Amino acid sequence: MPDSGLVKYLVKLKFEVDGVVERADVIGAIFGQTEGLFGPEMNLNELQKSWKIGRIEINLESKNDKTRGEVIIPMSTDIGTAALIAAAIESVDKVGPCTARFTLSTIEDVRATKRKQIVDRAKAIIREWSSKTASEGETLLKDVVESTKRARVITFGPEELPAGPGIYTSETIYLVEGRADVVLFLRAGIENVVALEGTSVPESIIELSKKKRLIAVLDGDRGGDLIEKELAQVARIERVIRAPPGREVEELTPIELIRLLKGEKEEKEAPTPQKQLEAPNEFFEKVKELYSTINGTLEAVLLDESLQEVARFPISELVQKMENSNGAKFLVFDGIITQRLVDTAFKAGVKTIVGHRTGEIQSVPEGSTIATFRDLGLE
């Protein structure tokens, strides 16, 4: 089992098998019958590789041609993923050739003790604070608390995704991973937020990205890496903000969150000379023509020096196709311009990239140029 400091939940299930089986049989049934239910990223093997699930313990006893026991799964995921895994294991109905029944006993929050200590300490701090003269800071805190009381988590779309009420009124929406992240945003007074609730991007989010500006705020771990890659392939994201390495968004304080978002805003508003595209009018006209055909299609188009179309393909194949391109000089695509894409394009001889949004760009090679459709007045 991983360090208890990394484990958030212990999922415990009871089981009964009509026959005599061994631990290996139970493990094999769990892994085998849950594989592929929710895509490869939710397989137990993949979750163990990414340290989201620890070593699964099986305790069993056979008596009177029946085997009864308990399954204990340590997890460091959000509660939604823990519940989904528990429900998947409950669907296991065979262990070897024998009929089996799995039932969830409980999902224990192993951080409860630490949480109680924190709450007790917070109460003590409040008692000490309340004994002092009211200050401007206390007034501001009261305003934050009152705004939190007014804002409640709502649901969005047919998937009933956790969200803040600002999702219906704001043109810019923060996209986070789970419900706990939404709660944090509301505590910070930010209501234009919605959660993915998993690594697969819901259809509601894909459609929302076509209508509003989405800024993804993801954990600073491998799970955040996977979600960022998935978003880049299926949705239109204006920008990606990551929590500090090794930390999750829900672990931040409201002040830390506001600082994180403020830093993103300042960076976004700063001058970006590399975006200033200098090209003949023919190129602008060509981009305008392509924009009308690829907008919302998640496609990419490579052009040669004479602006003739070299290839057109889904953006999921972009890196591979560009590496194998011959004579391509321009890339116009329905997606996010990332540092990896800029570097790959430079190596492939593609010097100009036009896309919907830019990611975290640290440097642009000499002689290369990047721009967005908005920079060109097309959005």
N, C-alpha and C positions, 0 to 999 in steps of 0.2 A: 504494500500500500504506500502511496506517495506520502511525503511529509504532511502532517495534519494541518500545517499552516496553508497548504495549497488546496486542500479538500474543502469544498463548500457543503456538499450534501452526501449523506449515506442513504442510498436507495435500498430498501429491504423488502424482499418478496418471499412469501411462503409457497411451497410447492408440494404436490402429492402425485406420485406416479403409480399406476396400477402394474407393479412388477418390481423386480430387484434390478437396480441400476447403480453405476458408479459415478463419482464426481466428473470424470472425463466425459461420460455420456451426457450429463446435464449441461456442461460447458459447451459441448459440441452442438447440442440442440439449440441453446440460446444464440450462439454465434451464427449457426446455419440458418435458422428460421427467421432471424431478424435481418439478415443480409439483403440489401437491395430494396428494402421497404421504402426508404426515404432518400435514396441517392447515395453515392459512394462516400460523400463527406460525413454522413450520419451513421456509417457502419461502425460497429464496436471496435473493429481492428483499427480503423482510421482514428477514432477518438482516443484509443490507447496510444497510438503513435504520437499524437499531438499532446499527450499528457492531460487530456480532458477527462479520461477515465483511468482509474488505477487498477490494481490486481483484483479480479473478481473472486470473492470467497464463497465456497459452497460447503455448507454443513448439512449432513444428511444421516439418516438412520433407516435401516430396512427391517421390517417386522411384518409377519403374516402376509408375505408376498406383496407388500406395499412399501414404497420408499417415500419418506417424508423429510422435509428439510427446509433450509433457508438460503437465499441468495443475498449477498451483501455486495453492493457496487459503490465504491467511493468515486465521487464526481466533482470536477471543478468547473462545470458548465453553469449556465444560468438555470433557473428553476424550470423554465419552459422546456429546455432540452432534457433535463432530468426527468420531468413528467412524461415526455415523449418516449424516452428509452424505457421507462417503467411500463408504459402502456404497450409498447412493442413486445416486451418480454411476457406480459400477460397473455399475448396472443399465441404463445408457444403451446401447442397441444399434443406434441409427441416427444418422448425421450427414447431414442432408439425405436423399437417396435411398440413401445408401451404408451398407452394414453396418459396424458399428463395435464395438470391444472396448476397454473401459476396465479397467485393473487398478491397484490401489493399490500404490504403491512404498514409501511410508513416511509416517508422521506424526511430524514432527520437533518436539521441544520446544525452542522458541527461547529459553526461559529457562534452558536447561541450564547455560550458562556462568555466569550469575549465581547459579544454585543451587549450582554447584561452589564459587564464591567464598564463598558463605554457609556451606557445609558446612566448608570449610577453616578459615574464621574461627571457626566453632563448635568445631572440634577444638582450635584454639589456646586458646580460652577455657576449655575443659574441662581442658586440660593445666595452664593457669595456676591454675585453681580447685583441681585435685587436689593441687597443691603446698602448699595452705594447710590450716590446721587445720579438721577437719570441724565444721560448724555446724548449727544447727537447720534452716536453709534447705536445706542439703545433704541432710539426712535426709528432709525433706518432698519434695524433688525425687526422691529414691530411691523413696519411696512412690508418687509419680505414675508413674514409669517402670515400676515393678512392676505397678501396676494396668493400665497400657497393654499390658504383655506378656500379661496375662491376658485382656484384652478384645480380641476380634477381630471384624472386619466379617463379619456373616452376611447371609443373604438373607431377604426377607420377601415372601410372597404369590406367586401364579403369575407375576407380572412379574419376580420375583427382584430386588426392590429392595434396595439396600445399606442395612443397618440395624445397630444395636447390639443385643446380647442382651437388654437391658432392655426391648425393645419388647413382650416376652411377659409381663413381670412388673409393669411400672409402669402406673398408671392415667393418668399424664400423659406424653404423647409429644411430643418436639420434631420438627417436620417441616422438613427442609432441602432444598436444591436438588439437590446432587450428592454423589457418593461421597467426594470430598475433604472436604466439610463433615462427613460422618459420621466420617471419620478424625480430624478436629480435635476433635469432641466426645469421642471415645474417649480422645484424648490428654489432654483436660481431665478425664477420669474420669467422663464422663457417658455412660451406656450406653443410655438410653431415647430413641433417635433413629432416624429413618428418612428416606431421600431420595426425592424425586420422580423424579429422573433425566429431566428434560425439563419443558416448559411445560404439557403436557397432564397432568391429574390422573389417575393410575391408579385403576382400580376398587377395588383393595385399600385405597387411602387413603380413598376415599369411604366404604367400609364401616367402616373403622377409626374414622372420625370419628363414627360413630353409636354406638360402644361406649366410646370413650375420649376424654379431653380432649386436643385437639391444639393445640399452640402453634407457629405457623410462624415460623421464623427465616430471613429472606431477605436476599439481597444488596441493597446500597444503590444499585442502578442500575435502568435501564429494564426489564431482564429481571425483576428483582424486582417491579417495578410490575405487569407483565403476569401474573406468577404469582399475585400477591395478588388481582387482579381475577378470575382463573380460579377460585381457591379459594373466593372469596366466592359464586360462582354454583353450585358443585357440591358443596361439602363444608361441614361444620360445624366452624369454627375458633374456638377460644375467644379467641385473641389473636394478633396479628402483631407480631413484633419485627424491626426492620430494622437491618442493618449501617450504619455511618456512610456518608453520601452519597459515591458514587463508589468504595466499597470492597466487596469480596466477602467473604462469611463465611469462606471458606477462607484468606483472607489474614490473618485475625486470629491473634494468639497465644492459647494456652490461657487466659492470665491475662485478656486483653482479652475473650475470649468469656465467661468467668465473670462479669466485671464487667458485660457487656452483659445477661446473664441475671439477674444480681442486681438490676440497676436495674429490670428488668421486674417482678421479684417484689415489690420495695419499692413500686413504683407501684401494683401490683395490690392490695397489702394496705392501701394508704393509704385513708382515708375518701373516699367519693364521694357527697356529699350529693345530687347531681343524680339519683341512682338511687332515692332515697326517694320512692316513688310514693304519692301521696295521691289516692285515688279511692273512689267509693261501692262497697259490697259487690257491687252489680250488675255493676260492671265486672270485679271479680275473678272472679266466677262466669262471666262471658262469656269472659274469657281462658282460664279452666280448660277451658271447653267447646271453645274453638277449638284449644287445645293438643293435645287428643286427636285432632283431625282433620288438623292440619297438621304435626305432629311427624314429621320425616323425609321430608317431601314437597317441601321447597324451595319452598313457596308462601307468599303474602302475602295478608292480608285487611285491607281498609279498612272502618271502621265510622263511622257518622254520630253525631251528638250523643246520639241516643236508643239507641245501641248496635245499630242495625240494620246488617246487612251491605250495604255499598255496592258492593264489587267483590272478586273473588278471582282471583288470577293467579300465574304463576311469578315468583320473585324476580328473574329476569333482566330482567323488564319493570317492576320496581318504580319506578325513578325516573321513567320516562315516564308510567306510569299515575298516579302520585301528582301529577305536575305537571298532569295533565289532569283530576284528580278535582274533584268539586263537592260541597261539604258534608261531606267526610271530616274527622273529628276525631281518630280513633284508628287506629293501625297495629299489627297483630300479625302477626309473620312468622317463618319458619323460617330465620333467617340472622344475620349479624353487623351490629350497629349501628355505622355509620361516621360520621365527621364530615360527609362529603358528604351522607349520608342525613339526618342531623339538620338540616342547613341547608336542604336541599330540602323536608323536611317542614314546617319553620317557614314557608317562603315559600308553601307550598300550604295552610296553615291547619291542618295536622295537628300537634297539640300533645303527644300522648302516643304513645310508641313502646315496644313490648315485643318483644324478640327473644331469640335463644339466647345470644349473646355480644356484648361490646362491643369495638370496635377502639380506635385511638388517638383519643380524644375530647379536644380541647383546650378546648372551651367549649360550653355548652348555652344557647341563647337564653332570655331571661327569659320565664317562663310556660310553657316546654316541660319535659317530663319524659321520662326514659328509664329502662327497667328490663329485667332479664332474667327468663326463666322460673325460673331458680334463685333470684333475689331474691324471687319470689312463692311459693317453696316447691314448685314443680312439677317440679323435677329434683333 
